[in-house]
């Protein structure tokens, strides 16, 4: 039995002219025992990293790299570095202290509160600061929100005109309670109270 060993450059005609002039060359054959390291126009991956996401390099369709700072294991997407977006970013919640977030308003005790004015009438309270925008000339009832998240703050500021006669009653919605009671009563003008929703159906006075 004999076999041949071939070395050097093998070229095969890719195109022919009518005059039998060969131009343009290709290599053909079985590459099952080769790593094809010298074959051109084959996308190759550099910096192979477990779970890394592939990105293009320099606009070259044949050059890819594994981004070791950008990984996804099927459950967790991990980014080392900064994330920028021209659109919105949403999530069911964000972890961390949020110390570098900007442009965020909150009703939960931050420097900015949503503010709601309630006139000389009964009214529904909302998360944020609720204040009497008109002096009372009769007793009024303001009711806590029907739907809240634990940690929400409802703040109440009574207006002028509140007295023992023209009371402001803060009524807990449905079967909710405020420090174990169904309501609290404010009898002084410009008095204020803060309510924190601590567990489902229950407030604590701050």
C-alpha beads as a LAMMPS data file, in Angstrom:
LAMMPS data file: protein, C-alpha beads

206 atoms
205 bonds

1 atom types
1 bond types

-500.0 500.0 xlo xhi
-500.0 500.0 ylo yhi
-500.0 500.0 zlo zhi

Masses

1 110.0

Atoms # bond

1 1 1 0.000 0.000 0.000
2 1 1 1.289 3.411 -0.820
3 1 1 0.235 6.943 -0.020
4 1 1 1.232 10.400 -1.111
5 1 1 2.163 13.379 1.005
6 1 1 1.392 16.715 -0.625
7 1 1 3.069 19.896 0.475
8 1 1 3.044 23.422 -0.852
9 1 1 0.147 25.476 -2.198
10 1 1 -2.722 23.748 -3.960
11 1 1 -4.796 25.834 -6.310
12 1 1 -7.728 24.871 -8.418
13 1 1 -9.266 26.821 -11.224
14 1 1 -12.267 28.860 -10.192
15 1 1 -13.085 30.443 -13.541
16 1 1 -12.116 29.913 -17.154
17 1 1 -11.991 32.209 -20.149
18 1 1 -12.877 30.930 -23.615
19 1 1 -9.158 30.830 -24.329
20 1 1 -8.673 28.405 -21.442
21 1 1 -6.877 31.044 -19.397
22 1 1 -7.358 30.313 -15.720
23 1 1 -8.039 33.232 -13.410
24 1 1 -9.102 33.355 -9.792
25 1 1 -8.208 30.399 -7.645
26 1 1 -9.867 28.390 -4.917
27 1 1 -8.709 25.600 -2.634
28 1 1 -10.896 22.562 -2.318
29 1 1 -10.626 19.390 -0.318
30 1 1 -11.483 17.689 2.958
31 1 1 -10.599 19.810 5.996
32 1 1 -11.705 17.265 8.578
33 1 1 -8.147 16.852 9.844
34 1 1 -7.257 20.555 9.734
35 1 1 -8.063 23.559 11.875
36 1 1 -8.365 25.685 8.715
37 1 1 -6.359 28.392 10.451
38 1 1 -5.205 29.881 7.177
39 1 1 -8.541 29.809 5.368
40 1 1 -9.749 33.344 4.681
41 1 1 -13.269 34.821 4.844
42 1 1 -14.265 32.598 7.752
43 1 1 -15.659 34.382 10.847
44 1 1 -13.337 33.730 13.765
45 1 1 -13.809 34.375 17.470
46 1 1 -11.121 35.900 19.633
47 1 1 -10.919 36.085 23.421
48 1 1 -13.139 33.047 23.933
49 1 1 -14.926 33.455 27.291
50 1 1 -17.572 31.273 28.938
51 1 1 -21.102 32.709 28.469
52 1 1 -19.697 35.813 26.750
53 1 1 -21.780 37.585 24.116
54 1 1 -20.214 37.900 20.650
55 1 1 -19.773 41.308 19.044
56 1 1 -18.386 42.502 15.740
57 1 1 -14.982 44.166 15.558
58 1 1 -14.271 47.114 13.300
59 1 1 -17.213 46.453 11.007
60 1 1 -15.463 43.366 9.611
61 1 1 -17.997 40.563 9.126
62 1 1 -15.237 37.984 9.544
63 1 1 -13.940 39.310 12.875
64 1 1 -15.802 38.553 16.097
65 1 1 -14.822 38.830 19.747
66 1 1 -16.187 37.475 23.016
67 1 1 -16.998 40.352 25.350
68 1 1 -15.823 39.120 28.735
69 1 1 -17.620 42.078 30.393
70 1 1 -20.936 41.168 28.753
71 1 1 -22.191 37.697 29.670
72 1 1 -25.445 35.762 29.873
73 1 1 -25.706 32.319 31.472
74 1 1 -29.357 31.755 30.585
75 1 1 -30.631 33.319 33.805
76 1 1 -28.553 36.424 34.582
77 1 1 -27.366 39.074 32.153
78 1 1 -24.153 40.608 33.545
79 1 1 -22.548 43.864 32.463
80 1 1 -19.268 45.224 33.795
81 1 1 -19.051 48.882 32.855
82 1 1 -21.691 51.489 32.057
83 1 1 -25.006 51.163 30.256
84 1 1 -26.394 53.947 28.089
85 1 1 -29.718 54.008 26.286
86 1 1 -31.452 56.410 23.930
87 1 1 -34.823 55.044 25.031
88 1 1 -36.356 54.018 28.322
89 1 1 -35.153 51.266 30.625
90 1 1 -37.794 49.347 32.533
91 1 1 -37.817 46.608 35.129
92 1 1 -40.010 45.171 37.828
93 1 1 -37.491 46.534 40.329
94 1 1 -33.917 47.809 40.499
95 1 1 -31.394 46.483 42.987
96 1 1 -28.783 48.659 44.681
97 1 1 -28.978 51.953 46.544
98 1 1 -29.753 54.014 43.433
99 1 1 -27.248 56.649 44.574
100 1 1 -26.262 57.543 41.015
101 1 1 -29.755 57.687 39.524
102 1 1 -30.788 61.133 38.312
103 1 1 -34.111 62.634 37.331
104 1 1 -36.036 60.379 39.703
105 1 1 -38.864 61.741 41.839
106 1 1 -40.257 59.768 44.735
107 1 1 -43.053 59.966 47.229
108 1 1 -41.162 57.765 49.660
109 1 1 -39.321 60.371 51.714
110 1 1 -36.886 61.789 49.175
111 1 1 -36.343 65.478 48.498
112 1 1 -39.173 65.575 45.946
113 1 1 -42.774 64.644 46.697
114 1 1 -45.862 64.428 44.552
115 1 1 -48.169 67.129 45.923
116 1 1 -51.971 67.081 45.865
117 1 1 -54.292 69.859 46.950
118 1 1 -57.686 68.997 48.427
119 1 1 -60.261 71.720 48.804
120 1 1 -62.963 72.365 51.368
121 1 1 -64.477 68.936 50.779
122 1 1 -64.178 65.252 51.481
123 1 1 -61.399 63.661 49.432
124 1 1 -59.217 60.685 48.614
125 1 1 -55.591 60.759 49.697
126 1 1 -52.699 59.755 47.467
127 1 1 -49.104 58.687 47.970
128 1 1 -47.182 61.907 48.536
129 1 1 -48.137 65.163 50.252
130 1 1 -51.835 65.930 50.540
131 1 1 -52.667 69.429 51.804
132 1 1 -55.781 71.451 52.380
133 1 1 -55.819 74.086 49.671
134 1 1 -58.907 75.853 51.060
135 1 1 -59.903 76.660 54.652
136 1 1 -62.517 74.336 56.102
137 1 1 -65.948 75.639 57.034
138 1 1 -67.205 72.204 58.103
139 1 1 -65.929 68.818 59.187
140 1 1 -64.334 66.818 56.357
141 1 1 -63.186 63.219 55.783
142 1 1 -60.120 62.265 53.743
143 1 1 -59.682 58.554 52.977
144 1 1 -56.400 56.700 52.500
145 1 1 -55.611 55.162 49.068
146 1 1 -57.177 51.879 48.021
147 1 1 -53.954 50.437 46.570
148 1 1 -50.450 50.877 47.959
149 1 1 -47.036 49.258 48.083
150 1 1 -45.287 48.538 51.366
151 1 1 -43.076 51.526 52.171
152 1 1 -45.335 54.128 50.555
153 1 1 -45.830 57.351 52.497
154 1 1 -49.063 59.293 52.697
155 1 1 -48.577 62.723 54.251
156 1 1 -51.412 64.976 55.350
157 1 1 -51.315 68.718 56.063
158 1 1 -54.476 70.241 57.460
159 1 1 -55.620 73.673 56.196
160 1 1 -56.846 76.721 58.035
161 1 1 -60.303 76.460 59.554
162 1 1 -59.739 73.066 61.158
163 1 1 -61.006 72.989 64.744
164 1 1 -62.755 70.751 67.234
165 1 1 -65.911 71.434 65.269
166 1 1 -64.491 71.500 61.752
167 1 1 -62.401 68.381 62.192
168 1 1 -60.328 66.618 59.552
169 1 1 -60.896 62.872 59.873
170 1 1 -58.345 60.619 58.171
171 1 1 -60.244 57.439 57.458
172 1 1 -58.466 54.161 56.664
173 1 1 -59.737 52.653 53.402
174 1 1 -61.930 49.540 53.724
175 1 1 -60.525 47.223 56.423
176 1 1 -57.131 48.924 56.613
177 1 1 -55.988 50.346 59.925
178 1 1 -53.861 53.207 61.210
179 1 1 -51.886 52.095 64.269
180 1 1 -54.651 49.571 64.893
181 1 1 -57.487 52.073 64.459
182 1 1 -59.860 52.706 61.595
183 1 1 -59.352 56.484 61.655
184 1 1 -57.592 59.426 63.252
185 1 1 -58.981 62.911 63.826
186 1 1 -57.106 66.214 63.395
187 1 1 -58.532 69.176 65.346
188 1 1 -55.868 71.877 64.850
189 1 1 -55.302 74.144 61.837
190 1 1 -52.106 73.401 59.879
191 1 1 -51.475 70.210 61.844
192 1 1 -49.753 67.443 59.913
193 1 1 -49.346 63.678 60.074
194 1 1 -47.419 61.105 58.084
195 1 1 -48.578 57.556 57.443
196 1 1 -46.261 54.758 56.306
197 1 1 -47.775 51.642 54.746
198 1 1 -45.777 49.005 56.628
199 1 1 -47.590 45.757 55.807
200 1 1 -50.625 44.885 53.752
201 1 1 -53.627 46.752 55.151
202 1 1 -51.761 48.576 57.908
203 1 1 -50.262 52.044 58.419
204 1 1 -48.002 53.424 61.110
205 1 1 -48.038 57.073 62.125
206 1 1 -44.669 58.791 61.740

Bonds

1 1 1 2
2 1 2 3
3 1 3 4
4 1 4 5
5 1 5 6
6 1 6 7
7 1 7 8
8 1 8 9
9 1 9 10
10 1 10 11
11 1 11 12
12 1 12 13
13 1 13 14
14 1 14 15
15 1 15 16
16 1 16 17
17 1 17 18
18 1 18 19
19 1 19 20
20 1 20 21
21 1 21 22
22 1 22 23
23 1 23 24
24 1 24 25
25 1 25 26
26 1 26 27
27 1 27 28
28 1 28 29
29 1 29 30
30 1 30 31
31 1 31 32
32 1 32 33
33 1 33 34
34 1 34 35
35 1 35 36
36 1 36 37
37 1 37 38
38 1 38 39
39 1 39 40
40 1 40 41
41 1 41 42
42 1 42 43
43 1 43 44
44 1 44 45
45 1 45 46
46 1 46 47
47 1 47 48
48 1 48 49
49 1 49 50
50 1 50 51
51 1 51 52
52 1 52 53
53 1 53 54
54 1 54 55
55 1 55 56
56 1 56 57
57 1 57 58
58 1 58 59
59 1 59 60
60 1 60 61
61 1 61 62
62 1 62 63
63 1 63 64
64 1 64 65
65 1 65 66
66 1 66 67
67 1 67 68
68 1 68 69
69 1 69 70
70 1 70 71
71 1 71 72
72 1 72 73
73 1 73 74
74 1 74 75
75 1 75 76
76 1 76 77
77 1 77 78
78 1 78 79
79 1 79 80
80 1 80 81
81 1 81 82
82 1 82 83
83 1 83 84
84 1 84 85
85 1 85 86
86 1 86 87
87 1 87 88
88 1 88 89
89 1 89 90
90 1 90 91
91 1 91 92
92 1 92 93
93 1 93 94
94 1 94 95
95 1 95 96
96 1 96 97
97 1 97 98
98 1 98 99
99 1 99 100
100 1 100 101
101 1 101 102
102 1 102 103
103 1 103 104
104 1 104 105
105 1 105 106
106 1 106 107
107 1 107 108
108 1 108 109
109 1 109 110
110 1 110 111
111 1 111 112
112 1 112 113
113 1 113 114
114 1 114 115
115 1 115 116
116 1 116 117
117 1 117 118
118 1 118 119
119 1 119 120
120 1 120 121
121 1 121 122
122 1 122 123
123 1 123 124
124 1 124 125
125 1 125 126
126 1 126 127
127 1 127 128
128 1 128 129
129 1 129 130
130 1 130 131
131 1 131 132
132 1 132 133
133 1 133 134
134 1 134 135
135 1 135 136
136 1 136 137
137 1 137 138
138 1 138 139
139 1 139 140
140 1 140 141
141 1 141 142
142 1 142 143
143 1 143 144
144 1 144 145
145 1 145 146
146 1 146 147
147 1 147 148
148 1 148 149
149 1 149 150
150 1 150 151
151 1 151 152
152 1 152 153
153 1 153 154
154 1 154 155
155 1 155 156
156 1 156 157
157 1 157 158
158 1 158 159
159 1 159 160
160 1 160 161
161 1 161 162
162 1 162 163
163 1 163 164
164 1 164 165
165 1 165 166
166 1 166 167
167 1 167 168
168 1 168 169
169 1 169 170
170 1 170 171
171 1 171 172
172 1 172 173
173 1 173 174
174 1 174 175
175 1 175 176
176 1 176 177
177 1 177 178
178 1 178 179
179 1 179 180
180 1 180 181
181 1 181 182
182 1 182 183
183 1 183 184
184 1 184 185
185 1 185 186
186 1 186 187
187 1 187 188
188 1 188 189
189 1 189 190
190 1 190 191
191 1 191 192
192 1 192 193
193 1 193 194
194 1 194 195
195 1 195 196
196 1 196 197
197 1 197 198
198 1 198 199
199 1 199 200
200 1 200 201
201 1 201 202
202 1 202 203
203 1 203 204
204 1 204 205
205 1 205 206
